[in-house]
Amino acid sequence: MLATDPKMNVLVGHGLFDFVTPYFGSKLALDQLPPFASAVDRVKLVTYSGGHMFYSRDASRQAFRAEVEAMMK
């Protein structure tokens, strides 16, 4: 999708202490993206305080929302 839509952005959010889906697996996958897709402004991996459901913490949820809103502008 990143190859066919130059306006598409990807945000991958993880809880820092998530043992179910650890963020490092996503980092390894994102690091293998080809150059056209790995531009810093198009693909972003962020971690938030918390575990698998990091959004259950107010601060993490608010930070995640702010990140999504910034990406959509």
C-alpha positions, -999 to 999 in steps of 0.1 A, spaced: 0 0 0 29 24 7 41 18 -28 8 26 -45 -3 55 -23 24 82 -17 1 100 7 -4 70 30 11 72 65 15 44 90 16 47 128 25 16 148 18 21 185 29 -3 212 30 -5 250 65 -5 262 59 -34 285 38 -55 262 47 -92 263 20 -103 239 31 -82 209 65 -67 217 74 -35 199 108 -48 189 92 -72 164 75 -43 147 108 -24 147 125 -53 130 98 -55 103 97 -17 98 135 -16 95 132 -39 65 109 -16 45 123 -5 12 136 31 9 104 45 -7 84 34 24 108 40 52 108 77 51 107 91 86 76 112 79 55 82 65 62 54 89 65 58 126 68 34 155 60 48 189 59 32 224 39 43 253 40 36 290 19 5 297 14 -30 285 -7 -46 258 -36 -22 264 -15 9 269 -45 31 260 -61 22 293 -37 47 309 -49 82 305 -15 97 297 -7 70 271 -41 73 255 -38 111 252 -3 109 238 -15 83 212 -44 104 202 -22 134 198 2 114 176 -27 102 154 -41 137 151 -7 151 142 -3 124 115 -37 132 100 -30 169 95 
